[in-house]
Amino acid sequence: NIHVKATFLGPNKLACVSPQVLETGHSRISITLNGQNYHNDHNSAVFTYILQPEVLRITPNHGWKIGDTDVFVESRNLYLDKSIRVYCAFGQHENLVVAQTKADNLIKCKTPGYIGGKSALPVSLVYEGTTQRSSRGPIFNYIDAAVVASISPSIGTILGGTHVVVSGVNFRNLFDLQCRFENEAVPARFINNGSISCRTPPQKTPRVIHRIKVESKDGSLLTYFSSANFEFTPHPSVHAVIPTIGSSKGGTLVRIIGDRFPTSAILSLYCRFGTSPPILSEYISAQELRCRSPSAIDAAIVGASVHVSISVNGRDFVSSPEVTFLYIPPLRIMSVSPTLGTSKGGTSVTLELSASANLENTQNIVCHFGSVLSPGIVLSSE
């Protein structure tokens, strides 16, 4: 008994918009040309009124703005029929995506991309051809996806504990922020929207972990893309240094003997003398590095031994209590006796050094006669 206006589409086709009714059920459709005579024979169409589906909950309730998040929608009053397509609607705009039926009153939808405006949108279900949608459904929150660009340093030992800075975009200051190294997550500290810091977890064996991620425990922050990789190397050891002494002015070429110096860290292997700044070393083999000793800036260490340590990344240093390097004052020659000898050589020459020279425990003394080297002997260290 309800009249609606029809739109002429062609000789054999009309279009009508169904009116609102108070009850569900079947309704026969008839047409009239004059508002009085209705054509409703046995072949006329039947239209079925069904309840508007109600969304009860969605899982998850957040996802990144680029879309493509799988959302499971629990509902009631959902009418399932192969002839009627069901859509998920995100907000009041044309954010419609086709729903996939998983079970009675349970469907799955992939979120559409964020189109601007409010980032918290109600989710409703609509049938094909209808425009009605709810503004009171569960809320889906669009969030910025984190993109991880790099990690520094990008190498450390399997002992873990390396302090790293992860850089990217769209990071957020969350209480449960964490870095993920494949299946292992460690707490992270927010620095700014483009940087966070954390410490690497220990590993059982050396390996490279690809695509380091930034996330939150509750899933409100996720990483969409990562190009950051981290290499875990064997833990190196230091056995000896040659020579064990050098001038406080620095510049002594020191051989560092050890084990498990990784070839992959050739460009990031450092040595350190005491608390001096790290020095980039020269890689010789997995058992040897070479470094030039820095100057003894702190006068307190002159005449004292310092520990020599090495690092695969310039941050985490490894040393041995038995491996030290002694800084001595520069040797100054006070007198030479005799001051001449034959060109055939063989003249025994005695050198008197400055009082600050400390030759105790000194090995491999060499005298330079121009460019010619000659072994020396310590006659007295006093």
Long-range contacts (C-beta under 8 A, 24 or more apart in sequence): 3-35, 6-31, 18-47, 18-49, 21-49, 23-49, 24-48, 24-49, 24-50, 24-51, 25-49, 50-77, 50-79, 50-127, 51-77, 51-79, 52-77, 52-132, 52-134, 53-77, 53-78, 53-79, 53-86, 53-124, 53-125, 53-127, 54-134, 54-137, 55-123, 55-124, 55-125, 55-134, 55-137, 55-138, 56-138, 57-138, 58-123, 58-138, 58-140, 60-219, 61-138, 61-139, 61-140, 61-141, 62-140, 62-141, 62-142, 62-143, 62-219, 62-220, 63-111, 63-140, 63-141, 63-142, 63-143, 64-142, 64-143, 64-144, 64-145, 64-222, 64-224, 65-113, 65-114, 65-119, 65-142, 65-143, 65-144, 65-145, 66-113, 66-114, 66-145, 66-224, 67-110, 67-111, 67-112, 67-113, 67-114, 68-110, 68-111, 68-113, 69-110, 69-111, 70-108, 70-109, 70-110, 71-108, 71-109, 71-110, 71-111, 71-123, 71-140, 72-102, 72-106, 72-107, 72-108, 73-99, 73-106, 73-107, 73-108, 73-109, 73-123, 73-125, 74-105, 74-106, 75-105, 75-106, 75-107, 75-125, 76-105, 78-104, 78-105, 78-107, 78-125, 79-127, 80-104, 84-127, 84-128, 85-127, 85-128, 86-125, 86-126, 86-127, 86-128, 87-125, 87-126, 87-127, 87-128, 88-123, 88-124, 88-125, 89-123, 89-124, 89-125, 89-126, 89-133, 90-121, 90-122, 90-123, 90-140, 91-117, 91-118, 91-121, 91-122, 92-133, 92-135, 93-117, 95-121, 96-126, 99-125, 111-140, 111-142, 114-142, 119-143, 141-220, 143-220, 143-221, 143-222, 144-170, 144-172, 145-170, 145-222, 145-223, 145-224, 145-225, 146-170, 146-171, 146-172, 146-213, 146-214, 146-215, 146-221, 146-222, 146-223, 146-224, 147-223, 147-224, 147-225, 147-226, 148-211, 148-212, 148-213, 148-214, 148-223, 148-225, 148-226, 148-227, 148-228, 149-227, 149-228, 150-227, 150-228, 151-212, 151-228, 151-229, 151-230, 153-268, 153-313, 153-314, 153-315, 154-228, 154-229, 154-230, 154-231, 155-230, 155-231, 155-233, 155-262, 155-264, 155-265, 155-268, 155-312, 155-313, 156-200, 156-230, 156-231, 156-232, 156-233, 156-312, 156-313, 156-315, 156-316, 157-232, 157-233, 157-234, 157-235, 157-236, 157-312, 157-316, 157-318, 158-202, 158-203, 158-204, 158-205, 158-206, 158-232, 158-233, 158-234, 158-235, 159-202, 159-235, 159-316, 160-199, 160-200, 160-201, 160-202, 160-203, 160-232, 161-199, 161-200, 161-202, 161-316, 162-199, 162-200, 162-313, 162-315, 162-316, 163-197, 163-198, 163-199, 163-315, 164-197, 164-198, 164-199, 164-200, 164-230, 165-191, 165-195, 165-196, 165-197, 166-195, 166-196, 166-197, 166-198, 166-212, 166-214, 166-228, 167-194, 167-195, 168-194, 168-214, 168-226, 168-228, 169-193, 169-194, 171-195, 171-196, 171-214, 171-221, 172-216, 172-220, 172-221, 174-216, 174-220, 174-221, 176-216, 176-217, 176-218, 177-214, 177-215, 177-216, 177-221, 178-214, 178-215, 178-216, 178-217, 179-212, 179-213, 179-214, 180-212, 180-213, 180-214, 180-215, 180-223, 181-209, 181-212, 181-230, 182-209, 185-215, 185-217, 188-214, 200-230, 200-232, 203-232, 205-232, 206-231, 206-232, 206-233, 206-234, 206-262, 207-231, 207-232, 208-232, 231-264, 233-260, 233-262, 233-264, 233-265, 233-312, 234-260, 234-262, 235-260, 235-318, 236-260, 236-261, 236-262, 236-310, 236-312, 236-318, 237-318, 237-320, 238-308, 238-309, 238-310, 238-318, 238-319, 238-320, 238-323, 239-320, 239-323, 240-323, 241-308, 241-323, 241-324, 241-325, 243-363, 243-364, 244-324, 244-325, 244-326, 244-363, 245-325, 245-326, 245-327, 245-328, 245-361, 245-362, 245-363, 246-293, 246-325, 246-326, 246-327, 246-328, 247-327, 247-328, 247-329, 247-330, 247-331, 248-295, 248-296, 248-302, 248-327, 248-328, 248-329, 248-330, 249-295, 249-296, 249-330, 250-292, 250-293, 250-294, 250-295, 250-296, 251-292, 251-293, 251-295, 252-292, 252-293, 253-290, 253-291, 253-292, 254-290, 254-291, 254-292, 254-293, 254-308, 254-325, 255-284, 255-288, 255-289, 255-290, 256-281, 256-288, 256-289, 256-290, 256-291, 256-308, 256-310, 257-287, 257-288, 258-287, 258-288, 258-289, 258-310, 259-286, 259-287, 260-286, 261-285, 261-286, 261-287, 261-288, 261-289, 261-310, 262-286, 262-312, 265-312, 265-313, 268-312, 268-313, 268-314, 269-310, 269-311, 269-312, 270-310, 270-311, 270-313, 270-314, 270-317, 271-308, 271-309, 271-310, 271-311, 272-308, 272-309, 272-310, 272-311, 272-317, 273-306, 273-308, 273-325, 274-301, 274-306, 274-307, 275-306, 276-306, 278-311, 278-314, 278-317, 281-310, 293-325, 293-327, 296-327, 301-327, 302-327, 302-328, 302-329, 303-327, 303-328, 303-329, 303-358, 326-361, 328-357, 328-358, 328-362, 329-354, 329-356, 329-357, 329-358, 331-357, 332-356, 332-357, 350-379, 351-376
